[in-house]
Amino acid sequence: MAKRRIVIAGNWKMNFTPSEAEAFINEIKPMVKGKRKCDIVFCAPYVTIAAAQKAAKGTRIKIGAENVHYEEKGAFTGEVSAKMLTEIGVEYVIIGHSERRQYFGETDHTVNLRVKAALAAGMKVILCLGEVKEQRLSGITKEVVSMQTKLDLEGVSAEEMSRVIIAYEPVWAIGTGLTATPEQADETCGQIREALAEIYGKQIANATTIQYGGSMNEKNAAELLAKPNVDGGLIGGASLVAAKFNAIVDAAQI
Ligand code: PEP
């Protein structure tokens, strides 16, 4: 089986001003130094990116964005293009986060457009998908995540898949303190991998990093990351506290 890259990524959401981000990166930098078994990314609000990048310079910490628009430029007030991000050295971008889907009307169609635009600009995408509580309770999680995988990646080439990370994020577990059990996380990440195999074949499916996200923290990370289909984490709340995030990075040094 292909060895997959483990990626521990923070999603700061609408937190951290530029000076707060700088202080956070300066605090965590020495903590994660030399911990090479995983890649470390923090996805930041647009206005905070430059300060975080400056503080992270010379380290392995990457600073990403939390969204990107699918058009190159034009009358899209409040949006930011992939070209704007790459010009300032942003490599990673989260697309399709459930908060974008829930509060800002994003659909699998707009998520797919954003994924394709980011990849065309040479970026690495962290594509978020996952079921809501009612879907899990009615036993259709596999169908939901398989469909999202297919729709969100429609038109993405096999070659581009080397720059796609999938974050399996059960919506009921995000910011709620509820976490999928390691077994649930492993099973659903495996189902996403099966969907990838149907589209791209086993080799690409086995090479794709699939993270778990949803109240991952310093206490539950080791158990979740020990599962064979869980290749890292996308972390919200615990990415705002250096000691907690560092403990998750430690749990990934296996
Ligand atoms: C997220 O925002 O992607 C997330 C997983 O948040 P939390 O860790 O706070 O549940």
Residues whose N, C-alpha, C, O or C-beta is under 5 A from the ligand:
A	BS01	PEP	N11 A173 I174 G175 T176 G213 G214 S215 M216 L234 I235 G236 G237 A238
